[in-house]
Amino acid sequence: MRDVVLLGSTGSIGTQALEVIAERPEQFRVVALAAGGSRPKLLAEQVLAFEPRLVGLTQASAAQDLQLALYAEASRRGWSEGKLKLPKIVAGPDAATEVAGTPCDVVLNGITGSAGLRPTLVALAAGTTLALANKESLVIGGSLVTGAAKPGQLVAVDSEHSALAQCLRAGRAEEVDRLIVTASGGPFRGLTREQMRDATPEQALAHPTWNMGRVITTNSATLVNKALEVLEAHLLYGIDLDRIDVVVHPQSMVHSMVQYVDGSTLAQCSPPDMKLPIALSLTWPDRLPGAARPCDWTAATNWTFEPLDNEAFPAVELGKRAGRAGGTATAVYNAANEECVDAFHEGRIRFTDIVDIVADVLARHLESGEDSGDAGADVGSSVAAGARFTDQLTVETVLAADGWARQRAAEACHRRRSDDAD
């Protein structure tokens, strides 16, 4: 029996993880859940189904909504008043961080965005196995996260990194030549930047393969998500960025590959289903029988591969630029993007403005020496600037750079809207 803490339980990764767990009650026990609080009915259903001892809500105002939803759901199920056992509920911006420190075997961090950084660090400090779906916390935290992790403590949940981990079992570290991360190409594969310029949010969210949340799906359309995955692979497996390639594979059956020095290339293949890497992350290094359906080798099929069009999709090379700079540059890249994704969905900027603004903010960060002094009163610009080109990061410098980038990106979004209005 493995005790599991799940952060981001009402999101895409969280709900699929609970489906995996529900099918195997003899193997897993959910001891704590954390969620934002925007879906109280779903969270109430999860609480009654899995009976965690602790529930965290990052929206403090959502605690009462959850309690009401719990009573309503219990009533709908015909439960007597005495049958409903309420968990301990903690609420506020630090709730997920508190939940992440709960004693357990595995913490699955399925939070989206930089908000996952502190929970990631708390789980690592507790010595718990961390199943990491929140790639942003690793990307922005860099050496802060890798330095806190014991050997084998970090387990990847993303299908690409799970695939790499499986393929890397076939050889020694010194035998690895390159990592090849596959990309579906998203909904705009084959289009030019001009053709994507006026794409709508609905079009950006129409991913051909995966069903994900708004931010990740939009990032897949811009290929920012693939840039973050390249940075994550670099940090997880210690391979230089110049030795990590992206190849477009629209069928999403090959999730990533490892090329060895003798010319061999090993690929991990399976139908696109996040339950497989989720299950593997919960039981790593062991496999969970029947976690997902395998490939059907009795049916004729074609798998294609094509190079990434870096001119149409410059996000990957831009992400590598941030990764090579080191320090807080990756935090700036990620935060500026998150701000721009919100602006795009609110109709304040065009689709192609997203990566353009991220590039401008990153360039300003790297070239002008300006940093986060005006983004947080408790962290001076000299602190964050000193962390830009060194691996000696702190949570404070990372989050200060995050705040600075969001402010600069918001200003740029406003300027773009004003220019369009003119």
C-alpha positions in Angstrom: 0.0 0.0 0.0 1.4 3.4 -1.0 0.1 6.6 0.6 -0.3 9.3 -2.0 -0.6 13.1 -1.6 -2.1 14.7 -4.7 -1.6 18.4 -5.5 -3.9 19.8 -8.2 -6.5 17.1 -7.7 -9.2 18.8 -9.8 -7.0 19.4 -12.8 -6.3 17.2 -15.8 -3.4 15.3 -14.2 -5.1 15.1 -10.8 -8.4 13.6 -12.1 -6.6 11.0 -14.2 -4.3 10.1 -11.3 -7.4 9.5 -9.1 -8.8 7.3 -11.8 -5.6 5.2 -11.7 -5.8 5.0 -7.9 -9.5 4.2 -7.8 -9.0 1.1 -10.0 -6.4 -0.2 -7.5 -7.7 0.5 -3.9 -5.5 -2.4 -2.6 -2.3 -0.6 -3.8 -2.9 3.1 -3.1 -4.4 5.3 -0.4 -5.0 9.0 -0.8 -4.0 10.8 2.4 -4.3 14.4 1.3 -5.6 16.5 -1.6 -4.9 20.1 -2.7 -6.7 22.1 -5.3 -7.3 25.7 -6.2 -11.0 25.7 -5.1 -12.7 26.7 -8.3 -14.4 23.3 -8.6 -15.9 22.6 -5.2 -18.4 20.0 -6.4 -15.7 17.9 -8.1 -13.4 18.2 -5.1 -16.3 17.2 -2.8 -16.8 14.1 -4.9 -13.1 13.3 -4.6 -13.1 13.8 -0.9 -16.1 11.4 -0.3 -14.6 8.8 -2.7 -11.1 8.7 -1.3 -11.5 10.0 2.3 -8.3 12.0 2.6 -7.4 13.2 6.1 -6.3 16.7 4.8 -7.5 19.0 2.1 -5.8 22.2 1.0 -7.5 25.1 -0.9 -5.3 27.9 -2.2 -8.4 30.1 -2.5 -9.2 30.9 1.1 -12.8 31.9 0.3 -13.4 28.4 -1.2 -13.3 26.6 2.2 -17.0 27.3 2.9 -17.9 26.4 -0.7 -16.3 23.0 -0.2 -18.0 22.3 3.1 -21.4 23.1 1.5 -20.5 20.9 -1.5 -19.6 18.1 0.8 -22.9 18.2 2.6 -24.8 18.5 -0.7 -22.9 15.5 -2.2 -23.4 13.4 0.9 -27.1 14.2 0.8 -27.3 13.3 -2.8 -25.7 9.9 -2.0 -28.3 9.4 0.7 -25.7 9.4 3.5 -26.9 9.8 7.1 -25.4 12.9 8.9 -23.1 10.7 11.0 -21.6 9.0 7.9 -20.0 12.2 6.6 -16.5 12.5 8.1 -15.1 15.9 7.2 -11.3 16.1 6.6 -9.2 18.8 8.0 -9.3 21.8 5.6 -6.6 24.3 5.3 -7.1 27.3 3.1 -4.9 30.1 1.8 -2.0 30.7 -0.6 0.3 28.4 1.3 -2.3 25.5 1.6 -0.7 23.4 -1.2 2.7 23.8 0.4 1.4 22.7 3.7 -0.3 19.6 2.1 2.9 18.8 0.3 4.7 18.1 3.6 2.1 15.5 4.7 3.9 12.2 5.5 3.4 9.7 2.6 5.2 7.6 0.1 4.5 9.7 -3.0 3.6 13.4 -3.6 2.2 13.9 -7.1 2.6 17.6 -7.9 0.0 18.3 -10.6 -0.2 22.1 -10.0 0.1 24.3 -13.1 2.7 27.1 -13.2 5.2 28.7 -10.8 2.8 28.2 -7.9 4.2 24.6 -7.7 7.7 25.7 -6.7 7.3 25.8 -2.9 5.3 22.6 -2.7 8.0 20.9 -4.8 10.7 22.0 -2.4 8.7 21.0 0.7 8.1 17.5 -0.7 11.8 17.1 -1.5 12.8 18.3 2.0 10.4 15.8 3.5 12.3 13.0 1.7 9.2 11.9 -0.1 9.3 10.6 -3.7 8.1 13.4 -5.8 6.1 12.5 -9.0 6.5 15.8 -10.8 3.9 16.9 -13.4 4.6 20.6 -12.5 7.5 21.0 -14.9 7.5 24.8 -14.2 8.8 24.3 -10.6 11.8 22.4 -11.9 12.4 24.8 -14.8 12.3 28.0 -12.8 13.9 26.5 -9.7 16.7 24.9 -11.6 19.6 24.0 -9.3 17.5 25.0 -6.3 15.3 22.0 -7.0 17.9 19.5 -8.3 20.1 20.3 -5.4 17.3 19.5 -3.0 16.5 16.2 -4.5 18.2 13.0 -3.4 19.2 10.4 -6.0 16.0 8.8 -7.4 13.7 11.1 -5.5 12.4 13.1 -8.6 10.2 11.0 -10.9 8.9 12.6 -14.1 5.2 12.4 -14.9 5.2 14.1 -18.3 4.9 11.5 -21.0 8.0 12.7 -22.7 10.2 12.6 -19.6 8.7 9.3 -18.5 9.6 7.9 -22.0 13.2 9.2 -21.6 13.6 7.7 -18.2 12.4 4.3 -19.6 14.8 4.5 -22.6 17.7 5.6 -20.4 17.5 2.3 -18.5 19.1 0.7 -21.6 22.6 2.2 -21.2 25.0 4.0 -19.0 25.1 7.8 -18.8 28.3 8.0 -20.7 26.8 6.0 -23.6 24.0 8.6 -24.2 24.6 10.7 -27.3 21.3 12.7 -27.6 17.8 13.0 -26.3 15.0 13.4 -28.8 11.8 14.9 -27.4 8.8 14.4 -29.6 6.1 17.1 -30.2 2.7 16.6 -31.8 3.0 20.1 -33.4 -0.2 21.3 -31.8 -3.2 22.6 -33.7 -1.2 25.0 -35.9 1.4 22.5 -37.3 2.4 23.4 -40.8 1.2 27.0 -40.6 3.4 30.1 -40.9 3.6 32.8 -38.2 1.5 35.1 -40.4 -1.2 32.4 -40.7 -1.3 32.0 -36.9 -1.3 35.7 -36.2 -5.0 36.0 -35.6 -5.7 32.6 -34.3 -8.5 32.5 -31.7 -8.3 31.0 -28.2 -10.8 28.3 -29.3 -8.5 27.3 -32.1 -5.4 27.3 -29.8 -7.3 25.0 -27.4 -8.2 22.5 -30.1 -5.3 20.2 -29.5 -5.3 17.2 -31.9 -4.1 14.7 -29.4 -4.2 15.6 -25.7 -6.9 16.9 -23.4 -5.2 19.4 -21.0 -5.9 22.6 -19.1 -6.0 26.0 -20.7 -2.4 27.1 -20.0 -0.7 23.8 -21.0 -2.9 23.5 -24.1 -2.1 27.0 -25.2 1.6 26.4 -24.5 1.4 23.4 -26.7 0.0 25.5 -29.5 2.9 28.0 -29.2 5.4 25.2 -28.4 6.4 27.0 -25.2 5.4 23.7 -23.5 8.0 21.9 -25.6 10.6 24.4 -24.6 9.8 23.8 -21.0 10.1 20.1 -21.6 13.5 20.5 -23.1 14.6 22.5 -20.1 13.1 19.9 -17.8 14.9 17.0 -19.6 18.2 18.9 -19.3 17.7 19.3 -15.6 16.4 15.8 -14.9 19.0 13.9 -16.9 22.0 16.1 -17.0 22.2 16.3 -20.8 23.4 19.6 -22.4 20.8 21.6 -24.1 22.7 21.3 -27.4 22.2 17.6 -27.2 18.5 17.7 -26.8 16.4 17.8 -30.1 12.7 18.3 -30.8 11.1 16.4 -33.6 7.5 16.7 -34.7 5.5 13.5 -34.5 1.8 14.2 -35.1 0.5 10.7 -34.1 1.9 11.1 -30.5 2.7 7.4 -30.3 6.4 7.8 -29.8 6.7 9.8 -26.7 10.5 10.4 -26.8 13.7 8.7 -27.8 17.3 8.3 -26.6 20.1 8.1 -29.2 23.2 6.2 -28.0 26.8 6.7 -29.1 26.9 3.5 -31.1 24.1 4.8 -33.4 21.2 3.0 -31.7 18.0 5.0 -31.0 15.5 3.6 -28.4 12.0 4.9 -28.4 9.1 4.5 -25.9 5.8 3.9 -27.7 2.3 3.8 -26.5 -1.1 5.3 -27.4 -1.5 8.8 -26.1 -2.8 8.3 -22.6 -1.5 10.1 -19.5 -2.6 7.2 -17.3 0.5 5.2 -18.3 3.2 7.8 -17.1 1.0 8.7 -14.1 0.8 5.1 -13.0 4.5 4.6 -13.6 5.3 7.7 -11.5 3.3 6.3 -8.6 5.0 2.9 -8.6 8.5 3.8 -10.0 10.7 1.9 -10.7 8.1 -0.8 -11.0 5.5 -1.0 -13.7 1.8 -1.2 -13.0 0.1 -4.0 -15.0 -2.8 -2.9 -17.1 -2.1 0.8 -16.6 -3.1 1.7 -20.2 -3.8 -0.1 -23.5 -0.8 -1.0 -25.6 -0.2 -0.4 -29.3 -2.2 -2.5 -31.6 0.4 -4.2 -33.8 -2.3 -6.1 -35.8 -3.5 -2.9 -37.5 -1.7 -1.1 -40.3 -0.5 2.3 -39.3 1.9 5.1 -40.3 4.0 7.1 -37.9 5.7 10.2 -39.3 8.5 12.5 -38.1 9.5 15.9 -39.3 11.9 18.6 -38.2 10.6 21.5 -36.0 10.0 24.7 -38.0 11.9 27.1 -35.7 10.9 30.1 -37.8 7.2 29.5 -37.3 7.7 28.3 -33.7 10.6 30.2 -32.1 9.6 29.3 -28.6 12.0 26.2 -28.3 15.1 28.1 -29.3 14.1 31.0 -27.0 13.7 28.6 -24.1 17.1 27.2 -24.8 18.5 30.7 -24.7 17.0 31.2 -21.3 18.4 27.8 -20.2 21.9 28.6 -21.4 21.8 32.0 -19.5 20.9 30.2 -16.3 20.0 31.7 -13.0 16.6 33.4 -13.1 16.3 33.6 -16.8 14.1 30.5 -17.1 11.8 32.0 -14.4 11.5 35.1 -16.5 10.7 33.1 -19.6 8.0 31.1 -17.8 6.4 34.0 -15.9 6.2 36.2 -19.0 4.6 33.4 -20.9 2.0 32.8 -18.2 1.0 36.5 -18.2 0.8 36.5 -22.0 -1.4 33.4 -22.1 -3.9 35.1 -19.8 -3.8 38.2 -22.0 -4.4 36.2 -25.1 -7.4 34.4 -23.7 -8.8 37.7 -22.5 -8.5 39.1 -26.0 -5.8 41.7 -25.2 -3.1 40.4 -27.5 -2.8 38.3 -30.6 -1.6 34.6 -30.6 1.8 35.4 -32.1 2.2 38.2 -29.6 2.7 35.6 -26.8 6.2 34.5 -27.8 7.2 37.9 -29.2 6.5 39.5 -25.8 8.3 36.7 -23.9 11.3 37.2 -26.2 11.3 41.0 -25.5 11.0 40.5 -21.7 13.8 37.9 -21.7 16.0 40.1 -23.8 15.4 43.0 -21.4 16.3 40.7 -18.5 19.5 39.5 -20.0 20.8 42.6 -21.8 19.8 45.6 -19.8 20.6 44.4 -16.3 17.2 45.5 -15.2 15.6 43.0 -12.8 13.0 42.6 -10.1 13.7 45.4 -7.7 10.3 46.9 -8.4 8.5 43.6 -8.4 8.7 42.8 -4.7 9.5 45.3 -1.9 11.2 42.6 0.2 13.8 41.6 -2.5 16.2 44.1 -3.9 17.3 44.2 -7.5 20.9 43.4 -6.6 19.8 40.1 -5.1 17.9 38.9 -8.2 20.5 40.3 -10.6 23.2 38.5 -8.7 21.3 35.2 -9.3 20.8 35.7 -13.0 24.0 34.0 -14.2 24.7 31.7 -11.3 23.3 28.5 -10.0 23.1 29.9 -6.4 19.3 30.5 -6.5 16.9 31.1 -3.7 13.1 30.9 -3.6 13.1 34.7 -3.0 15.2 35.5 -6.1 13.3 33.1 -8.3 9.9 34.5 -7.2 11.2 38.1 -7.4 12.2 37.5 -11.0 8.9 35.9 -11.6 7.1 39.0 -10.4 9.3 41.3 -12.4 8.7 39.4 -15.6 4.9 39.3 -15.1 4.9 43.1 -14.6 7.0 43.7 -17.7 4.9 41.3 -19.7 1.7 43.0 -18.5 3.0 46.4 -19.6 4.0 45.0 -23.0 0.5 43.4 -23.4 -1.1 46.8 -22.7 1.2 48.5 -25.2 0.3 46.0 -27.9 -3.4 46.5 -27.2 -3.0 50.3 -27.4 -1.1 50.0 -30.7 -3.8 47.8 -32.2 -6.5 50.3 -31.1 -4.6 53.1 -32.9 
